[in-house]
Amino acid sequence: MDELQNRTAVVTGAASGMGLAFAEAFLAEGMSVVLADVEAAVLEETGERLSRQFGSERVFAVHADVADSASVVALRDDALERYGIVNVVCNNAGVGGVRGPVGTL
């Protein structure tokens, strides 16, 4: 899809599972991807592998915890500093057991 070429995505929960699948699909379409995950060791390994496969300029791993608003703000700031714009946000990471309106979490 040409409209994804040279765009940027942020994917939470990106170190494994569906988040990793989203990140790999975005990279395969020519996007740069900010990988975010709370599991630092797995995130580092995943980031290194994807950097070798797709190029280090297109992969940026950021340790982030979506349950912590300061961590999410730092993720946003890191993504914008690295790429200047974010075109897609894939909020795949989940916080189990939390209930309430999305805006209050």
C-alpha positions as CSV (number, residue, x, y, z in Angstrom):
1,M,0.0,0.0,0.0
2,D,1.7,3.1,-1.2
3,E,0.0,5.3,1.4
4,L,1.9,3.6,4.2
5,Q,5.4,4.2,2.6
6,N,7.5,6.6,4.6
7,R,4.9,6.9,7.3
8,T,5.4,6.3,11.0
9,A,3.6,3.9,13.4
10,V,3.7,3.6,17.1
11,V,2.8,0.1,18.3
12,T,2.3,-0.7,22.0
13,G,2.8,-4.3,23.1
14,A,5.1,-4.7,20.2
15,A,7.7,-7.1,21.6
16,S,5.5,-10.2,21.0
17,G,2.2,-11.5,19.9
18,M,-0.2,-9.4,17.9
19,G,1.8,-6.2,18.6
20,L,4.8,-7.8,17.0
21,A,2.7,-8.9,14.0
22,F,1.4,-5.4,13.6
23,A,4.9,-4.0,13.7
24,E,6.2,-6.5,11.2
25,A,3.3,-5.8,8.8
26,F,3.8,-2.0,9.1
27,L,7.6,-2.4,8.4
28,A,6.9,-4.7,5.4
29,E,4.7,-1.9,4.0
30,G,7.6,0.6,4.2
31,M,6.7,2.3,7.5
32,S,9.0,3.3,10.3
33,V,7.9,1.8,13.6
34,V,8.3,2.8,17.2
35,L,8.1,-0.5,19.2
36,A,6.8,0.0,22.7
37,D,6.6,-2.6,25.4
38,V,6.8,-3.0,29.1
39,E,9.0,-6.1,28.8
40,A,12.4,-4.5,28.4
41,A,14.5,-7.5,27.6
42,V,12.1,-9.0,25.0
43,L,11.7,-5.5,23.5
44,E,15.4,-5.0,23.1
45,E,15.8,-8.4,21.4
46,T,12.9,-7.8,19.1
47,G,14.1,-4.3,18.3
48,E,17.6,-5.6,17.4
49,R,16.1,-8.4,15.2
50,L,13.8,-6.1,13.3
51,S,16.5,-3.5,12.9
52,R,18.7,-6.1,11.2
53,Q,15.8,-7.1,9.0
54,F,14.3,-3.7,8.1
55,G,17.1,-1.2,8.9
56,S,17.9,0.5,12.1
57,E,16.7,3.9,10.8
58,R,13.1,2.4,10.5
59,V,13.0,0.7,13.9
60,F,13.0,2.4,17.3
61,A,12.4,0.5,20.5
62,V,11.1,2.4,23.6
63,H,10.5,0.8,26.9
64,A,7.0,2.0,28.0
65,D,4.2,1.0,30.4
66,V,0.8,2.0,29.1
67,A,-0.6,1.8,32.6
68,D,1.6,4.8,33.5
69,S,0.6,8.1,31.9
70,A,4.1,9.6,32.3
71,S,5.5,6.7,30.4
72,V,3.0,7.2,27.6
73,V,3.8,10.9,27.4
74,A,7.5,10.0,27.2
75,L,6.8,7.5,24.5
76,R,5.0,10.2,22.5
77,D,7.8,12.6,23.0
78,D,10.4,10.0,22.0
79,A,8.5,9.1,18.8
80,L,8.1,12.7,17.8
81,E,11.7,13.5,18.5
82,R,12.9,10.6,16.4
83,Y,10.5,10.8,13.4
84,G,8.8,14.2,13.6
85,I,5.3,12.8,13.1
86,V,3.2,9.8,14.0
87,N,0.7,8.7,11.4
88,V,-0.6,5.5,13.0
89,V,-1.0,4.6,16.6
90,C,-1.7,0.9,17.3
91,N,-2.6,0.7,21.0
92,N,-2.3,-3.0,21.3
93,A,-1.0,-3.3,24.8
94,G,-3.6,-4.0,27.5
95,V,-3.9,-3.4,31.1
96,G,-5.8,-6.3,32.7
97,G,-8.3,-5.7,35.5
98,V,-8.7,-2.0,35.0
99,R,-12.2,-0.7,34.5
100,G,-13.6,2.6,33.5
101,P,-13.8,5.1,30.6
102,V,-10.7,5.0,28.3
103,G,-10.0,8.7,29.0
104,T,-9.6,8.1,32.7
105,L,-7.2,5.2,32.5
